[in-house]
Amino acid sequence: MKAADFRRIALSFEGAKEGSHMGAVDFRVGGAIFATLASVEQGYGNLKLTPDQQAEFVHELPTLFLPVHGAWGRTGMTHIRLAQASEDVLTGALRTAWTNRVERNAKVKLTKKRKRVSKRT
């Protein structure tokens, strides 16, 4: 897979939009990042996973997935080696990151709604 494939797949998910953060291409849903091409020059795409999901992906396919270095990696940011990824694996990984963000966005929206309602009463 190549960066163009990563972009095509990321943008295929409902509500996904391409943006930029600190000069790097990112992919967002509901205004929040679920994946980036910040490490594309090193041959990676980046996925925003949970730490548990990251551990599973790395355990199952250690030649394909690795944590991003430092604090970002400890929070679940995960590299995927684009040249070695199949379309199915890349699609599944991006779908996982997208789903995480959609679910988190829904929780945040519900929390904000509850706060507004409680302020009225």
N, C-alpha and C positions, 0 to 999 in steps of 0.2 A: 504494500500500500504506500501511497505517497500523501503529501500534505493536501493535495487536491481531493483525494479520496476521503481523508479525514474531514475536510470542509464539507464536501457533498453529503456525507452521512450525517454529520452533526446538524446540518441545516435541514435535513429531511424530517426531523422530529417536530411535532406540532409546537408552534410558538417560538421555535429557535431562531435567533438572530445573530448575525456576526457583529462583533464590536472590536474595540481595541482597549487595552489596558497597559499603560507604561510602554507603548510602542509595539506590543505583541498582539497578534490576532487572538480574540477569544470568542467563545460561543455562549450565549445567554438564553435563558428562558425566564420570563417575568422580570427581566432586568438584572438577574443574578447569573454569575458565571458557573457553567458546568464542565467546560473543557477549554483548553487553549492550545495554541501552536507556539508557545513561548520558547520551546526548546527544539524547534523544527530544524535549526542549523546543526544540531547534534543528532538528528535523526529520530527525534521523539515527538509524539503528541502527548498532551497532559490531560489527565482525567481527575475530576474532583470526586473521589470516593470516600466512604467512611473508612476509618482505620481497620475495622473488621473486614470490610470488603477488600481493601487493599491487601491485607494478609492472605485472604483466600485467593485472589488473582495471582499474587506473587508465588504462593505455594503451588498452585496448579500449573502455572506457566512461567517459571522463573527466568527463562531465556527471553521472554516477551515483555514482562512487567517488572518494574522496579520502583521503589519509592523515590520521589523527588528528594534531593539532598536537603538536609537540615530540618528546620521547624515546619516548613510546608509539607514535607514528606510525613512527618509525625502526625499531621492533621488529616492525612489521607490523600494528598496530592500524589498522583502516580504517573510515571512515564510508561508509555507503550512504544516499543520499538516498531516504527512504521514499516520498515523494509521487510520485517519478518511476520507481520500480522496478516492474517487472512481477512477477507471482507466480513465473514461471519463473526470472527472474534472481535474485530474492531467495532462492528455494529453493536454487538452485545455489550461491550465495555462502555461505549458511548451511551447506549440506552440506559445502562445502570446509572451513569453519572447524571444523565438528563432526568431520569425518574427521581433520583435523590433530590435534585433541585426543585422539581415540580412539587414533590411531597413537602419539602421544607417551606417553599413559598406558600403552600396552602395552610400550613401550621402557623406561619407568621401572620397571614391574613386573618385567620380565625382568632388569634391572640389579640390582634389590634381591634377586631370587631368586638370582642368581649370587653376590652378596656373601655371602648367608647360606650357600650351599653351600661357598664358598671358606673361610669361617670354620670350618666343621666339619671340613675336611680339613687 
